Amino acid sequence: MQDFLQGHFDDTNESIQRFEAMNQHLREQYFDVHEVENMFDYYLETNQMDLAEQILSIGLKQHPDAIPLQIKLSIVLSEQGFFDEALEIIEYHLKFDPQSPELLMSMGWLCLKKGDDVNALKYFDETLRFAGNDEESFLLDIGFNLNQEGCFELAVDYLRKGCDRYPHNENMWFELAYAYERTEDDEAGIEAYSTLLDMNPFFDNAWYNLGILYNRTGQFAKAIEAYEFSIAIVSDHSESFFNMGNSYAHLDQFEMALDCYLTYASYGFENTMTFQYIGECLEQLGQVDKAIRYYEMVIEHNPQFADAWYGIGTSLMNSSRIAESIYPLEQAVRLQPKNPDYCFALGKAYRELMAYDKAIACIEKGLMQDPEEIWAWIELVQLHTEKDPLFNFIEFIDRALVEYPTVGAVSYMAAVIYFKFAQDKDLALGYLKVGRRRQPDDLQVVLTEFPELLNAPEITKLINKKAKNVK
């Protein structure tokens, strides 16, 4: 729609120049109704409401009975919150021309703005009934207005009809794809954007939006390709660089992601999220000191940004500076006490320093938020073992089974504990089966960390049976 409007506005340049020269020299000039309409639309779409109102005032003075300008006046009044006055204008003119699609369209739009969807749709349908040869433009306008007001599912109905009847209308396809995107019907959105791009492969915003949908559906390589097309058409399409960085990061291609984020920052977007993502890429690439500098820049912008404190903490941990990591990780947990990753990381740091009580408290706090995290349960079992070799694991796991009766990770730990500390292979096998049923992907983790389980023939048989079934 933006490209369509831009072409429409280009036709009004001469009128705009005359209007602005008139303002400069304080000499009123004559404008025909069509010129006033176009200039009003231009100023409205470019958020210059004072100039929109001024040119409309001049137009109404010169053409007081012009219906198109009366419709524009109703728009101004509605934008100012005077809906009743706006409706009165349209209702008055409808008395004399009840089949005017322009007036019916305006009534529908005003009802939509008031939140009266039922009457809005009634007037939109009446608009199309009397649209005649202008049905295509009215279908597009209806879909556009519904999208603008956030009525995306309703927009799909009209725009789908428009695309079926006028399949070569690029703006209709763009609005339809956008409506699908906002209703999270991603596959339909991808299909609509692809159809549009088959017609016009130089539609940069369509490539950009297609990239968003590919990203959202986990098709990161296709997303990158779409963003690259967008950049090929508009070389400084900054948001494409940012989103392409996200796609590369999802593919663990952190050097490419870093280049994208740095390019995005070079366009003047040196903000909190940009610095955060740059820091995360540098951390993944092992450039710890640089990563920490970017995290610190984030905190300078926003001291309450927990992810940056967490990034500093994990960077220090990864470079074996455990004691230094405690303070930033504590800050992260303070700012977001319900974030399990922050609690787990702080618990690991405390464990490295053999501060077992604090470590156990952190891991338990994290498990309250994410009880299915198998690594945290393994860490907790190992912590208790290191702190107290005589720890009562049977009592511990029985309590956990009561607190988390449906969590597969707890069932796995029950299998480990009953096997290691109670020598009850049958009970261990039973809990292992429960854990595998609830969290099958974590079975290999448990067997890797506790390979002694494989010494039991019953467990080995169970594993081999599962592997044979998978084949």
DRENLUM-83155 format. One record per residue (C-alpha): residue in one letter; chain; residue number from 1; x, y, z. Coordinates in steps of 0.25 Angstrom, whole numbers, plus 2048, in hexadecimal, padded with zeros to 3 digits. Each point is the difference from the previous one (the first is absolute). Layout:
<atoms>
ATOM   resn   chain   resi     X     Y     Z
ATOM      A       A    NUM     X     Y     Z
...
</atoms>
This chain:
<atoms>
ATOM   resn   chain   resi     X     Y     Z
ATOM      M       A      1   800   800   800
ATOM      Q       A      2   80C   809   803
ATOM      D       A      3   805   7FF   7F2
ATOM      F       A      4   7F2   803   7FA
ATOM      L       A      5   7FE   80C   809
ATOM      Q       A      6   80E   805   7FC
ATOM      G       A      7   7FD   800   7F2
ATOM      H       A      8   7F2   807   803
ATOM      F       A      9   807   80B   807
ATOM      D       A     10   80B   802   7F5
ATOM      D       A     11   7F4   805   7F8
ATOM      T       A     12   7FD   80B   80A
ATOM      N       A     13   80E   806   801
ATOM      E       A     14   7FD   80C   7F7
ATOM      S       A     15   7F4   803   808
ATOM      I       A     16   807   7FF   80D
ATOM      Q       A     17   80B   80A   7FB
ATOM      R       A     18   7F5   80A   7FD
ATOM      F       A     19   7FA   7FE   80D
ATOM      E       A     20   80D   802   808
ATOM      A       A     21   803   80C   7F7
ATOM      M       A     22   7F3   805   804
ATOM      N       A     23   803   7FF   80F
ATOM      Q       A     24   80D   806   7FE
ATOM      H       A     25   7FB   80C   7F8
ATOM      L       A     26   7F2   801   807
ATOM      R       A     27   7F9   800   7F3
ATOM      E       A     28   7F4   7F7   7FF
ATOM      Q       A     29   7FF   7F7   7F3
ATOM      Y       A     30   7F5   7F8   7FA
ATOM      F       A     31   801   7F1   800
ATOM      D       A     32   7F6   7F7   7FA
ATOM      V       A     33   7F9   7F5   809
ATOM      H       A     34   809   7F5   7FA
ATOM      E       A     35   80D   808   804
ATOM      V       A     36   7FA   803   80E
ATOM      E       A     37   7FD   7F1   802
ATOM      N       A     38   80E   7FB   7FC
ATOM      M       A     39   807   80B   809
ATOM      F       A     40   7F7   7FC   80C
ATOM      D       A     41   804   7F2   7FE
ATOM      Y       A     42   80E   803   7FF
ATOM      Y       A     43   801   808   80C
ATOM      L       A     44   7F7   7F6   808
ATOM      E       A     45   809   7F5   7FC
ATOM      T       A     46   80D   808   804
ATOM      N       A     47   7FA   804   80D
ATOM      Q       A     48   7FF   80E   7FD
ATOM      M       A     49   7F2   802   805
ATOM      D       A     50   801   80F   802
ATOM      L       A     51   803   802   7F1
ATOM      A       A     52   7F5   7F5   7FC
ATOM      E       A     53   7F6   808   808
ATOM      Q       A     54   805   80D   7F9
ATOM      I       A     55   7FF   7FB   7F2
ATOM      L       A     56   7F2   7FA   803
ATOM      S       A     57   7FB   80D   806
ATOM      I       A     58   804   807   7F3
ATOM      G       A     59   7FA   7F6   7F8
ATOM      L       A     60   7F3   800   807
ATOM      K       A     61   800   80F   7FF
ATOM      Q       A     62   802   7FF   7F1
ATOM      H       A     63   7F7   7F4   7FE
ATOM      P       A     64   7F6   800   80C
ATOM      D       A     65   7F7   7F5   7FA
ATOM      A       A     66   80A   7F6   7FB
ATOM      I       A     67   7FD   7F3   806
ATOM      P       A     68   80E   7FB   7FF
ATOM      L       A     69   805   80B   809
ATOM      Q       A     70   7F4   7FE   80A
ATOM      I       A     71   805   7F2   801
ATOM      K       A     72   80E   805   803
ATOM      L       A     73   7FA   80A   80B
ATOM      S       A     74   7F9   7F4   807
ATOM      I       A     75   80E   7F9   800
ATOM      V       A     76   806   80C   807
ATOM      L       A     77   7F4   801   80A
ATOM      S       A     78   801   7F1   803
ATOM      E       A     79   80F   802   802
ATOM      Q       A     80   7FD   80B   80A
ATOM      G       A     81   7F6   7F6   807
ATOM      F       A     82   7F4   807   7FB
ATOM      F       A     83   7F9   7F3   7FB
ATOM      D       A     84   7F2   805   801
ATOM      E       A     85   803   80C   7F8
ATOM      A       A     86   807   7F8   7F6
ATOM      L       A     87   7F5   7F6   7FF
ATOM      E       A     88   7F6   80C   7FE
ATOM      I       A     89   807   805   7F4
ATOM      I       A     90   800   7F3   7F9
ATOM      E       A     91   7F2   7FC   804
ATOM      Y       A     92   7FB   80E   7FB
ATOM      H       A     93   806   7FD   7F2
ATOM      L       A     94   7FB   7F2   7FF
ATOM      K       A     95   7F2   805   801
ATOM      F       A     96   802   806   7F2
ATOM      D       A     97   809   7F5   7FB
ATOM      P       A     98   7FD   7F3   807
ATOM      Q       A     99   808   7F8   7F6
ATOM      S       A    100   80D   807   800
ATOM      P       A    101   80B   7F6   802
ATOM      E       A    102   809   80C   805
ATOM      L       A    103   7F6   804   80B
ATOM      L       A    104   7FD   7F1   804
ATOM      M       A    105   80F   7FE   801
ATOM      S       A    106   801   80C   809
ATOM      M       A    107   7F5   7FB   809
ATOM      G       A    108   806   7F2   801
ATOM      W       A    109   80E   807   803
ATOM      L       A    110   7F9   808   80B
ATOM      C       A    111   7F9   7F5   806
ATOM      L       A    112   80D   7F8   800
ATOM      K       A    113   807   80B   807
ATOM      K       A    114   7F5   800   80B
ATOM      G       A    115   802   7F1   802
ATOM      D       A    116   7F2   7FD   7FA
ATOM      D       A    117   805   7F4   7F7
ATOM      V       A    118   7F2   7FB   7FD
ATOM      N       A    119   7FC   80D   7F9
ATOM      A       A    120   80D   802   7FA
ATOM      L       A    121   7FF   7F3   7F8
ATOM      K       A    122   7F2   803   7FC
ATOM      Y       A    123   804   80D   7FA
ATOM      F       A    124   80D   7FA   7FA
ATOM      D       A    125   7F7   7F6   7F9
ATOM      E       A    126   7F7   80B   7FB
ATOM      T       A    127   80C   807   7FB
ATOM      L       A    128   803   7F4   7F7
ATOM      R       A    129   7F2   7FE   7FC
ATOM      F       A    130   800   80E   7F9
ATOM      A       A    131   80F   800   7FD
ATOM      G       A    132   7FE   7FD   7F1
ATOM      N       A    133   80D   801   7F8
ATOM      D       A    134   807   805   80D
ATOM      E       A    135   7FE   7F3   808
ATOM      E       A    136   80F   7FD   7FF
ATOM      S       A    137   804   80D   807
ATOM      F       A    138   7F6   7FF   80A
ATOM      L       A    139   803   7F2   804
ATOM      L       A    140   80F   805   802
ATOM      D       A    141   7FB   80C   808
ATOM      I       A    142   7F8   7F7   809
ATOM      G       A    143   80B   7F6   802
ATOM      F       A    144   80A   80B   803
ATOM      N       A    145   7F7   807   80A
ATOM      L       A    146   7FD   7F3   807
ATOM      N       A    147   80F   7FD   801
ATOM      Q       A    148   802   80E   805
ATOM      E       A    149   7F6   7FE   80B
ATOM      G       A    150   805   7F3   804
ATOM      C       A    151   7F5   7F8   7FB
ATOM      F       A    152   809   7F6   7F8
ATOM      E       A    153   7F6   7F4   800
ATOM      L       A    154   7F5   809   7FA
ATOM      A       A    155   80B   806   7F6
ATOM      V       A    156   803   7F2   7FB
ATOM      D       A    157   7F2   7FD   7FC
ATOM      Y       A    158   7FF   80D   7F7
ATOM      L       A    159   80E   7FF   7FB
ATOM      R       A    160   7FF   7F1   7FC
ATOM      K       A    161   7F4   804   7F8
ATOM      G       A    162   808   80B   7FA
ATOM      C       A    163   80C   7F7   7FC
ATOM      D       A    164   7F7   7F6   7FA
ATOM      R       A    165   7F9   80A   7F7
ATOM      Y       A    166   80C   809   7FD
ATOM      P       A    167   80C   7F7   801
ATOM      H       A    168   809   80A   7FA
ATOM      N       A    169   7FE   80A   80A
ATOM      E       A    170   80E   801   808
ATOM      N       A    171   7FB   809   80B
ATOM      M       A    172   7F4   7F6   803
ATOM      W       A    173   80A   7F4   801
ATOM      F       A    174   809   809   809
ATOM      E       A    175   7F4   803   80A
ATOM      L       A    176   7FB   7F2   800
ATOM      A       A    177   80E   7FB   803
ATOM      Y       A    178   801   80A   80B
ATOM      A       A    179   7F2   7FC   806
ATOM      Y       A    180   805   7F1   800
ATOM      E       A    181   80D   804   807
ATOM      R       A    182   7F8   807   80B
ATOM      T       A    183   7F7   7F5   802
ATOM      E       A    184   80C   7F7   801
ATOM      D       A    185   7FB   7F7   7F4
ATOM      D       A    186   80F   800   7FC
ATOM      E       A    187   7FE   7F5   7F5
ATOM      A       A    188   7F5   808   7F9
ATOM      G       A    189   808   80D   802
ATOM      I       A    190   80D   7FA   7F9
ATOM      E       A    191   7F7   7FB   7F4
ATOM      A       A    192   7FA   80E   7FF
ATOM      Y       A    193   80E   807   800
ATOM      S       A    194   805   7F6   7F6
ATOM      T       A    195   7F5   802   7F7
ATOM      L       A    196   802   80F   801
ATOM      L       A    197   80F   7FF   7FD
ATOM      D       A    198   7FE   7F7   7F4
ATOM      M       A    199   7F9   80C   7FA
ATOM      N       A    200   809   80B   805
ATOM      P       A    201   80E   7FA   805
ATOM      F       A    202   804   80E   803
ATOM      F       A    203   7F7   803   80C
ATOM      D       A    204   80A   801   80B
ATOM      N       A    205   7F6   801   80C
ATOM      A       A    206   7F9   7F3   7FB
ATOM      W       A    207   80E   7F9   800
ATOM      Y       A    208   802   806   80E
ATOM      N       A    209   7F3   7FB   805
ATOM      L       A    210   802   7F3   7FA
ATOM      G       A    211   80D   7FF   807
ATOM      I       A    212   7F8   802   80D
ATOM      L       A    213   7F7   7F5   7FE
ATOM      Y       A    214   80B   7F6   7FC
ATOM      N       A    215   807   804   80D
ATOM      R       A    216   7F4   7FE   808
ATOM      T       A    217   7FE   7F2   7FA
ATOM      G       A    218   80E   7FC   802
ATOM      Q       A    219   804   800   7F2
ATOM      F       A    220   80C   809   803
ATOM      A       A    221   808   7FD   7F3
ATOM      K       A    222   7F4   805   7F8
ATOM      A       A    223   7FE   80C   809
ATOM      I       A    224   80F   804   7FD
ATOM      E       A    225   7FD   7FF   7F1
ATOM      A       A    226   7F4   808   801
ATOM      Y       A    227   807   80B   808
ATOM      E       A    228   80C   800   7F6
ATOM      F       A    229   7F6   803   7F4
ATOM      S       A    230   7FA   80B   808
ATOM      I       A    231   80E   806   802
ATOM      A       A    232   803   7FE   7F2
ATOM      I       A    233   7F5   808   7FC
ATOM      V       A    234   802   80B   80B
ATOM      S       A    235   80E   7FF   804
ATOM      D       A    236   7FE   808   80D
ATOM      H       A    237   7F4   7F8   805
ATOM      S       A    238   805   800   80E
ATOM      E       A    239   7F5   7F7   807
ATOM      S       A    240   804   7F5   7F6
ATOM      F       A    241   80E   800   805
ATOM      F       A    242   7FB   7FF   80E
ATOM      N       A    243   7F6   7F4   7FD
ATOM      M       A    244   80A   7F9   7F8
ATOM      G       A    245   80A   801   80C
ATOM      N       A    246   7F5   7F9   808
ATOM      S       A    247   7FF   7F5   7F5
ATOM      Y       A    248   80F   7FE   800
ATOM      A       A    249   800   7FF   80F
ATOM      H       A    250   7F5   7F5   800
ATOM      L       A    251   809   7F8   7F6
ATOM      D       A    252   80C   802   80A
ATOM      Q       A    253   807   808   7F5
ATOM      F       A    254   805   80B   80A
ATOM      E       A    255   80A   806   7F7
ATOM      M       A    256   7F6   803   7F5
ATOM      A       A    257   7F6   805   80B
ATOM      L       A    258   80A   809   806
ATOM      D       A    259   803   807   7F2
ATOM      C       A    260   7F1   802   7FF
ATOM      Y       A    261   7FE   806   80D
ATOM      L       A    262   80C   809   7FE
ATOM      T       A    263   7FB   805   7F3
ATOM      Y       A    264   7F2   803   807
ATOM      A       A    265   807   808   80A
ATOM      S       A    266   808   808   7F6
ATOM      Y       A    267   7F2   805   7FB
ATOM      G       A    268   7FF   807   80D
ATOM      F       A    269   7F9   7F5   808
ATOM      E       A    270   80A   800   80C
ATOM      N       A    271   7F6   7FB   80A
ATOM      T       A    272   7FE   7F7   80B
ATOM      M       A    273   7FC   7F4   7F8
ATOM      T       A    274   80A   802   7F5
ATOM      F       A    275   80B   800   80A
ATOM      Q       A    276   7FB   7F4   807
ATOM      Y       A    277   7FF   7F8   7F4
ATOM      I       A    278   80E   804   7FC
ATOM      G       A    279   805   7FC   80E
ATOM      E       A    280   7F9   7F2   7FF
ATOM      C       A    281   807   7FE   7F2
ATOM      L       A    282   80E   804   805
ATOM      E       A    283   7FE   7F7   80D
ATOM      Q       A    284   7FC   7F4   7F7
ATOM      L       A    285   80D   803   7F7
ATOM      G       A    286   808   800   80D
ATOM      Q       A    287   804   80F   7FF
ATOM      V       A    288   7FC   801   80F
ATOM      D       A    289   806   80E   803
ATOM      K       A    290   7FA   806   7F4
ATOM      A       A    291   7F2   7F9   804
ATOM      I       A    292   801   806   80E
ATOM      R       A    293   803   80E   7FA
ATOM      Y       A    294   7F3   7FF   7F8
ATOM      Y       A    295   7F8   7FB   80C
ATOM      E       A    296   805   80B   808
ATOM      M       A    297   7FC   80A   7F6
ATOM      V       A    298   7F2   7FA   801
ATOM      I       A    299   800   802   80F
ATOM      E       A    300   805   80F   7FE
ATOM      H       A    301   7F3   802   7F8
ATOM      N       A    302   7F7   7F7   809
ATOM      P       A    303   805   7FB   80E
ATOM      Q       A    304   7F4   7F8   801
ATOM      F       A    305   802   7F8   7F4
ATOM      A       A    306   802   7F2   806
ATOM      D       A    307   805   7F9   7F3
ATOM      A       A    308   80C   809   800
ATOM      W       A    309   804   7FC   80F
ATOM      Y       A    310   7FE   7F2   7FC
ATOM      G       A    311   809   801   7F4
ATOM      I       A    312   80B   806   808
ATOM      G       A    313   7FF   7F5   80A
ATOM      T       A    314   800   7F4   7F6
ATOM      S       A    315   80B   807   7F9
ATOM      L       A    316   809   800   80C
ATOM      M       A    317   7FC   7F2   804
ATOM      N       A    318   804   7FB   7F2
ATOM      S       A    319   80E   807   802
ATOM      S       A    320   801   7F9   80E
ATOM      R       A    321   7FF   80D   807
ATOM      I       A    322   7F5   7FA   809
ATOM      A       A    323   801   809   80C
ATOM      E       A    324   7FF   80C   7F7
ATOM      S       A    325   7F3   7FA   7FA
ATOM      I       A    326   7F8   800   80D
ATOM      Y       A    327   7FD   80E   801
ATOM      P       A    328   7FA   802   7F2
ATOM      L       A    329   7F8   7F3   801
ATOM      E       A    330   7FB   804   80D
ATOM      Q       A    331   7FB   80D   7FA
ATOM      A       A    332   7F9   7F8   7F5
ATOM      V       A    333   7F9   7F7   80A
ATOM      R       A    334   7FC   80D   808
ATOM      L       A    335   7FA   806   7F4
ATOM      Q       A    336   7F9   7F4   7FB
ATOM      P       A    337   7FF   7F6   80C
ATOM      K       A    338   7F6   7F7   7F8
ATOM      N       A    339   80A   7FE   7F4
ATOM      P       A    340   805   7F1   802
ATOM      D       A    341   80C   802   7F7
ATOM      Y       A    342   805   80B   809
ATOM      C       A    343   7FE   7F8   80C
ATOM      F       A    344   807   7F3   7FA
ATOM      A       A    345   80C   809   7FC
ATOM      L       A    346   802   806   80D
ATOM      G       A    347   7FE   7F2   807
ATOM      K       A    348   80C   7FB   7F7
ATOM      A       A    349   809   80B   803
ATOM      Y       A    350   7FD   7FE   80F
ATOM      R       A    351   803   7F1   7FE
ATOM      E       A    352   80E   803   7FA
ATOM      L       A    353   803   808   80C
ATOM      M       A    354   7FB   7F5   809
ATOM      A       A    355   7F5   809   806
ATOM      Y       A    356   7F7   7F4   800
ATOM      D       A    357   7F4   805   808
ATOM      K       A    358   7FF   80D   7F7
ATOM      A       A    359   802   7F7   7F4
ATOM      I       A    360   7F5   7F6   804
ATOM      A       A    361   7F6   80C   804
ATOM      C       A    362   802   806   7F2
ATOM      I       A    363   7FE   7F3   7F8
ATOM      E       A    364   7F4   7FD   808
ATOM      K       A    365   7FA   80E   7FE
ATOM      G       A    366   803   7FE   7F1
ATOM      L       A    367   7F9   7F2   800
ATOM      M       A    368   7F3   806   806
ATOM      Q       A    369   7FF   808   7F3
ATOM      D       A    370   805   7F5   7F7
ATOM      P       A    371   7FF   7F2   806
ATOM      E       A    372   802   7F9   7F3
ATOM      E       A    373   80E   805   7FE
ATOM      I       A    374   808   7F3   801
ATOM      W       A    375   80E   806   802
ATOM      A       A    376   7FB   808   80C
ATOM      W       A    377   7FB   7F3   807
ATOM      I       A    378   80E   7F9   7FC
ATOM      E       A    379   807   80C   806
ATOM      L       A    380   7F8   800   80D
ATOM      V       A    381   803   7F1   802
ATOM      Q       A    382   80E   802   7FE
ATOM      L       A    383   800   80C   809
ATOM      H       A    384   7FA   7F8   80B
ATOM      T       A    385   80A   7F5   7FE
ATOM      E       A    386   80C   80A   801
ATOM      K       A    387   7FB   807   80C
ATOM      D       A    388   7FC   7F4   808
ATOM      P       A    389   804   7F1   7FB
ATOM      L       A    390   7F5   7FB   80B
ATOM      F       A    391   7F5   809   7FB
ATOM      N       A    392   7F2   7F9   800
ATOM      F       A    393   7FD   7FF   7F1
ATOM      I       A    394   7F4   7F7   802
ATOM      E       A    395   7F9   80A   809
ATOM      F       A    396   804   80B   7F6
ATOM      I       A    397   7FB   7F9   7F4
ATOM      D       A    398   7F3   7FC   807
ATOM      R       A    399   7FD   80E   803
ATOM      A       A    400   803   805   7F2
ATOM      L       A    401   7F7   7F5   7FB
ATOM      V       A    402   7F5   806   808
ATOM      E       A    403   803   80E   7FC
ATOM      Y       A    404   801   7FD   7F1
ATOM      P       A    405   7F8   7F3   7FE
ATOM      T       A    406   7FF   802   7F1
ATOM      V       A    407   80E   805   7FC
ATOM      G       A    408   809   7F6   7F8
ATOM      A       A    409   80D   806   805
ATOM      V       A    410   7FC   7FC   80F
ATOM      S       A    411   7FC   7F2   7FB
ATOM      Y       A    412   80E   7FF   7FA
ATOM      M       A    413   807   804   80D
ATOM      A       A    414   7F7   7F6   807
ATOM      A       A    415   806   7F5   7F7
ATOM      V       A    416   80E   805   803
ATOM      I       A    417   7FE   801   80F
ATOM      Y       A    418   7F9   7F3   802
ATOM      F       A    419   80B   7F9   7F7
ATOM      K       A    420   80C   806   807
ATOM      F       A    421   7FB   802   80E
ATOM      A       A    422   7F6   7F6   803
ATOM      Q       A    423   804   7F5   7F6
ATOM      D       A    424   7F2   7FE   7FC
ATOM      K       A    425   801   7FD   7F1
ATOM      D       A    426   7F2   7FD   7FE
ATOM      L       A    427   7FB   80D   805
ATOM      A       A    428   80B   807   7F9
ATOM      L       A    429   7FC   7FA   7F3
ATOM      G       A    430   7F1   804   802
ATOM      Y       A    431   804   80F   803
ATOM      L       A    432   809   7FF   7F3
ATOM      K       A    433   7F4   7FC   7F8
ATOM      V       A    434   7F8   80B   806
ATOM      G       A    435   80B   80A   7FD
ATOM      R       A    436   801   7FB   7F2
ATOM      R       A    437   7F2   801   7FD
ATOM      R       A    438   7FF   80F   805
ATOM      Q       A    439   80D   805   7FB
ATOM      P       A    440   806   7F7   7F6
ATOM      D       A    441   80A   809   7FB
ATOM      D       A    442   807   801   80E
ATOM      L       A    443   803   7F1   801
ATOM      Q       A    444   80D   801   7F9
ATOM      V       A    445   804   80B   809
ATOM      V       A    446   7FD   7F7   80C
ATOM      L       A    447   808   7F4   7FB
ATOM      T       A    448   80C   809   7FC
ATOM      E       A    449   801   806   80E
ATOM      F       A    450   7FD   7F3   807
ATOM      P       A    451   805   7F5   7F8
ATOM      E       A    452   800   7F6   80B
ATOM      L       A    453   7F1   7FE   7FD
ATOM      L       A    454   804   7F8   7F4
ATOM      N       A    455   806   7F6   809
ATOM      A       A    456   7F2   7FB   803
ATOM      P       A    457   7FC   7F6   7F5
ATOM      E       A    458   7F1   804   801
ATOM      I       A    459   804   80E   7FD
ATOM      T       A    460   809   7FD   7F5
ATOM      K       A    461   7F5   7F7   7FA
ATOM      L       A    462   7F6   80C   801
ATOM      I       A    463   80A   809   7F9
ATOM      N       A    464   803   7F6   7F5
ATOM      K       A    465   7F1   7FE   7FE
ATOM      K       A    466   7FD   80F   7FE
ATOM      A       A    467   80C   801   7F6
ATOM      K       A    468   7FA   7F4   7F8
ATOM      N       A    469   7F2   806   800
ATOM      V       A    470   806   80E   7FB
ATOM      K       A    471   807   7F9   7F4
</atoms>
